[in-house]
């Protein structure tokens, strides 16, 4: 696993810039996310031009506000499967 380049907030949003081409950034959501963190998620995702991989592997809760925030950020979804 890559170590985060910077964190947005305590440690609940971690951003990694991968060395290999393919994604502008990897944004990992850690812990619980709801309407209190939706603006920070939105602000983090808007920093990047290009494809951003959102890693939900350590996200323990994501409410509908967080889901809408993620869905509004891009027209294309790839589940990685």
N, C-alpha and C positions, 0 to 999 in steps of 0.2 A: 504494500500500500504506500502511496506517495504521501509525504508529509505536507500539510497545508501551507500554502504560500502566505495567506492571510486569513484571519477569522473576522467575521462580522458578528459582533455581539460577544457574549461570554465565550462560548465555544460551540454554539448550536448551529452555526452556518460556517462551514469550512470550505475554502476555495483553494484548488490546486491548479496550477498551470502545467499541463503535461508537456514533456519534452518532445514526444512524438506527434506528428500531425494527426489531425482528425477532429479534435475538439479545441475550442478556444479556451475552455476551462472545465473543470469538474467541480461542481458545487454539491457538497455533502450536507444534508440536513440531519442533525443529530438530536435525539430526544423528541420532545413534544413541540408541535407547531400548530398555532391557531391564529385567530385574528390579531393577537398581540405581536406576532412575528411576521405577519403577511407583508407589511410594508418593508421590512428589512430583507425578506426574500426577494421581493420585487426589485428593490434597489440594487441588490447584489447581482441579479440576473441581467439587469439593464446595463451593467458596466461592460459587457462583452459583446463584440460583434462576431458572429459566427455561431457554430454549433456549440451548445453547452450541455454537458452530461449532468443530469441531476441524479445523485446517488441517494436513494432512500433506504439503504441497507441498515443504517443505524437510527432511522426515524421510528420512534415508538408510537407516535400519534400525529395525524395530520387531519385537521378538520376541513369542512367544506370551503372555508375562506382560503386556506392554504392550497387546496386543490384548484380552486378557481384562479388563484394567482399563478400557479404553474401552468394551467391550461391557457391562460391569456398571453403567455410569453412567446409562444411559437406555434406555427401551424403544423409542424411535423413531429411525430412521436415515434421513437424507436425504443422498444422495451429491452433491447439487448439480448433477446432470446433468439 
